[in-house]
Amino acid sequence: MPGSRFSARVACARKTGKERHAQADIGDLAFSIEGGSTFSEAWPNIPRSSNRLYVNMVKAGEIGGVLEVVLSRLADFMEKAQKIKGKVVAAMFLSMRPS
């Protein structure tokens, strides 16, 4: 991804980030990448959001030249996982509710 496109996307992501720590993480990630690191090298330095599976998927996408496809699929997967997590938590609270 050319640097200018990347910088524009990072700026957009920072503005739309709802939580301050997410905005800071995006900034740290951008700083590392603009400093010469690859995405897969920079991401593990963000402990709140890095996961070995995700990082290895990104690394494979970088090597295979399909990073955009991998990131799209990873985002879909993460969204679905978050929805499932929300449903499980809601079910747990409903089961603990006194009758």
Steps between C-alpha positions, in 0.01 A plus 500: 500500500663827395592729786261782414199263478604341827540835674157611379338180626673526836387861539143392425521209744633728773213744454236229508653314795255508788746431779811699579717191545392379153599835350835479678553143380429601140746786535770269639437251222522772235821638652664156487391434143604844377834432672559200275338207679252276326147478636568151635815626675329805650174340615644280781620821668133589563421244774129589538421409143762252386430131482752250362248353257408844366863610473593182311205546265618855428854375443372242251299771325806721474711219358230388258415851384140470619513709815185694414300178460639357824421820693145503366442138600664558836275800567192293412616220729569739788158664462325161504702390802404820685130443425520142627681617813224756562232233465680266740542775761133597466395136541717467810338806658150378414572163659621672821189718526282405799163353409 
